[in-house]
């Protein structure tokens, strides 16, 4: 890599990422210290794995920022074929966990192909729309992008993994809007999607997912009708957040988090652990750094030298935003319960590595925004 490219390196994005990873280390350590699985197995073995995942992710980030992001556009077709194949393979040989066939075992570790598929789909969509930059307002072009995103979305929904499928839909929506889709086109597509939503409810979602959505509905309109067993996750999460007060109970001293009352507290409900042990202040700090991460991502998108780089950065922004909104929204009971990790905070090997790879691509875009550098 030419030395002059480093003059455009976004050091503030890197510092924000390192700050979030530092919070992640102490949060996952506390969340797994005394936690056990439903079979009584201690979960403190996850902490050293988390450190390994972060190191692997940082290596991938450095590798991604070292390549010219524009080269990825030339490989859009094989990238898309690979994306569809790995999502199809997981439906055949994948490991079932939490009711979804989403994982592939690699030795003693597991890998979630859908996480890689998000970033790969973003690359494909960015390459597709940048190729037709002068025809963004045409129905055929926008429908082509919808089909490209729709195939992996359906494959993920079949697993079934509703939360990740929502992320794919959100990625398409934000990137399509950036690519010039008109609101009239979105309105028509929204109307046409109604029967598809009904079909998804009837044929793709499992019973436990129906229960989660209905529980959220009754929590809003009539909490007295909520089955305590069905609302257990939210009740424990809200109790933990409320008990943290202003400054929290202290790291590793949370009554609910250390008592193993918060479900999946090292990932899906990591925000509840932070709010209980670090209090309102800790929650605000998380929101601040997550907001800065989004801001730096958008600023890179705005300065990108070409439409491919801009769309690539916007797709990464959409992924981060969707995960933030759903993870924190679920913990605070303003969204239905679904399992999505909090970017650069939650435990999760596949998601951590892919997220840091995406950060590396953002830096690659930032370092190459000038057409001529002296």
N, C-alpha and C positions, 0 to 999 in steps of 0.2 A: 504494500500500500504506500502511495506517495505521501511524503511527510506533510505536504501542504494541505492535504485533506483534513488532518487533525486540527487545523486552525478553526474548522467549523464544527468540531466535536461539541455536542451539547452536554457540557459538564453538569449542568443543573438537573438534567434528566437522570444522569447517572447517580448524582447525590440523592435524588428523591428515591430512586430504586434501592440504593444501599440503605437508606433510612427505613424504608418499608421492610426490607429483608431483615434488618436488625430487630425491628419490632416483631417480625414473624418468628424469629429464633426464640425470643423469650416467651412469646405467646404460646407457641407449639410446645415448648418445654413445659410450661405450666399446665397446659391443657392435657398433656399426656402423662404427667408425673404420677398421678394416682388413678388414672382412668383404667378401666378394664372392659373387655368385650363381653357380649352376652354369654360367652362360654367361660368367663372368668380369667381370660388371658390378659396379663398386664400389657398396657399399650405404650409403656415408656420405651419400647424398642423402636417406636416410630420416630423418636427424636433424632437418633444418629442417622436414620435414613433420610430425614428431612435435611440435615446438613449436607449429606451426599447429593441429594437432589438439587440443592442450591448451588453447590460447586459445579455439578454437571450443567446446570442452567447457565451459570456465568461463563463457562467454557463455550457453550453454544452461542451465547450472546456475543462474545468476542469474535467467534467465527463468522457470525451473521453480519456484524458491522464491518468485517474485513473484506467482504465481497461487494461488488457493485450490484446493487439491488436491481438495476435495469436488466441484468442478465437473466433474471427469473422470468421475465416476460416471454423470452424465447422458448421456455420449457413449459408453457402453460398447458399444452395438450397432454404430455406425459404425466405432468403433475395431477391433472384432473383424473386421468385414468387410474393412477395410483390411489388417489383419494377414494374413488368409488370402489375399487377392488378391496382395499383394506377394510372399508366399512361393510362390504358384503361378506368378507371372510370372517369378520367377528361375529356375524349372525350364525355362522356354521360351527366355528370352533371356539367361540368366545366363552369366557367364564361368567357364570351368573352370580351377581352380587347385588344385594339390596333390590332384588326383583327384576334386574335388567341384565341382559347379556351384552356387557359393554367392555369387557376386559379380555386381553390376551396374555397368557402366562409366558414369560420369557425367563426360563430358569427358576430362580427363587423370587423374581420380581414380576410385577404385572404392569402392563402398558394399556392405556386407554386410547385407541385409535381416533376416537371422535375429537380429542383435544388437538391432535396433529391435523385432523381434517379441517378444523376451523381455519387455521392459518393457511393451509394449502388452498382452501376454497377462496379465501380472501385474495391470494395471489392470482388465482385463475380469474376471478371476477374483475380484478383491477386490470389484468392483461386484456380481457375481453372488451370492457368498456373503453379502455384507452385506444384500442384498435379501431373502434367505431366512434371516435370522439366527435366527428362532425355530423353524426346521425343519432345523437342521444334522445332526441324527442320522438323518434319513430317507434311505433308499437312493436315492430318485429325485433328491434334491438333490446328494448326493455323486457319483452317476453323471453328472449334468449337468455338474458341474465337471470330471470326468474327460474327458468328451467335448470340452468347450471347450479343454482343454489338449492333448488327444490329436490334434486335427486339425493344429495347427501342428507338433506333435512329429513326426507321420508325414511331413508335407511336408518337414521338415528332414532326416529320416532318408533320404528318397528322393534327396536331393542327391548323394551321401550324406555326412552330417556327423554321425557318431556322437557326438562330444563335445558338440556343441550340443544334440542330441536328449536326451542324458543330463541336461543342465542343465534343459531343459523338464520332464522327468520329476521332477527333484529339486524344482523350483519347485512343481509340483503337490503333491508329497508333503508338503512343509513347510507349504504354505498349507492343504491339506486337514486336516492334523493340527491346525493352529491353528483351523480352522473346525469342529472337533468330530468328525471322522471317528473311529469306534471301531476298536480294534485287531482286533476280529473281522472287521470289514468289510475292513480292509487285508489280513488273512490270506486271506480268500476271493478278493480281487482278485489277490493274489500267486499263488495257485494257478492261477487262470484265465489269468494272464499267461504261464505256462510255455510253452504252445504258441505264443504270440505271439513270445516270445523265440526259439524255434526257427525260426519263419518269418522273423524279422528276420535271423538268422544265415544262413539259406539264400538268401534272396531280396533282401535290402536291402544287405548289406555287400559291399564289393568285396574282391578277393583280398588287397590290401595290408592291409586292416583285419583280415581273418582272420589274416594273418601276425603282426600286432602283438599280437593277443590270445593267440595260441598261444605267441609268444615270451615274453610275460609269464608264462604258465602254466609254461613250462619253466624260466624264471629262478627260479621259486619251488621247483619240485619236483626239477629236475635240470638245473643250469646247463650241464653238460657237453654236453647235447643242443642247446644254442642255437647256431644258425648265426651266426658273427661278423658277417656282413653284416647279418643281421636285427636283431642286438642292438647295432649300431654306435651308435645314438643314446644308449642307456642307458650303454654303456661309456664314451663320451666325457663324458657328463654326470657320472657318478660319479667319473671321473678328475679332472675339473675341480673338483668339490666337495671331493674329498679332498686335492688339491694346494694348496687355499687356506690350510690350517692355521688358526691362531687369528685372525690379523689380515690374511690375504690377501697377494697378490703386489703389490698396488697398482693403482690405477685406470689402465687402458690398458696394463697390464704382464702380463696373464694369458697364459701360454704357449698354452693351448688356445683361449681366446676370441680372442686377437689372431692366432692361427695359423689361424683359420677352421676349427677342428676340431669345434666344437659346432654341431649343426644348429639352424636357426631360433633363433639365440641372442638375437636382439633381441625375441623374443616368447614362443614356447612354452618355451624353455629359458633365459629371462632370469635365473632364480634360480641357475642353474649359473654364469653369468658373475659375479653378485654374490658367490656363495660363493667363487669362485676369486680374485677381485680384492679383495674386502673381508673374506674369511675367515669363520670361525665367528661372529665378532662382527657382521659385516654381515648374515649370515643371521638371527641372533637379532633384530637391529633390525627387519628386514623382518617377521618373525613378530610382533613386538611391536606394530608399527603396524597390521598387518593385523588382529590381535586387537582392538586398540582400535577400529578401524573397525567391526568386527562388534558390539562391545559398545555403541557409541554408537547403532548402528542398532537393536539390540534394545531399548535404553532408550527410544528414540523410539517404537517399537512399543508398549511397555508403557504409555506415557503418552498415546497417541493418544486423542482425544476420542470417536471412533466406531469401529465395526468396520471400516468401509472404510479408514480411515487405518491401523488396526492391521494389517489384512491386506496393505495396500499396502507398508507398511514390512517386514513379514515376507517378502513376496515378493522385495523387493530384498535383504534379508538372505540369503535362500536362494541367489540368484544369486551374490552375492559369496562366500559360503561354498563353493559348489560349485566355482567357478573357483579359489579358493585351494587347496582340497584336491587338485583334479586337477592343477593346474599344478605345485605344489610336490611332490605325490606322484609325478608322472611323473618329475620331475628327480631324485628320490631313489629311483626304481625300486620304489615301493610301490604303484604303479598302472600300468595299461597305457598305452602311449604314445598320446596323443591331443592334438590341437592346441587348447589353450585358453589364452588370455592370463591373466596375473596382474593383478588389478584395480589400476588406477592406477600400474602399474609397466611393464608390457609396452608395446611399440609396437603400435599398432592404431587406426586412425582411428575406425572405426565403434564399436568397443568402448569406447574412451576417451570419446567424445562421449556415448554412451548411458549409460555409468556415471556420468559427472558430471551428466547430466540426472537420473538416479535420486537422486543426492546432493541435488540441488536440491529434488526432491519430498520427501525426508526432512526437509529444513529447513522446507519448507512445512507439513508435519505438525507439526513441533516448535513452530513459531511460532503455531500455531492450536490448541494442545491445551487452552487454557483456554476455557471457554464464555463467561465474562465477563472482560474485561481492563480494568483502570483505569490 
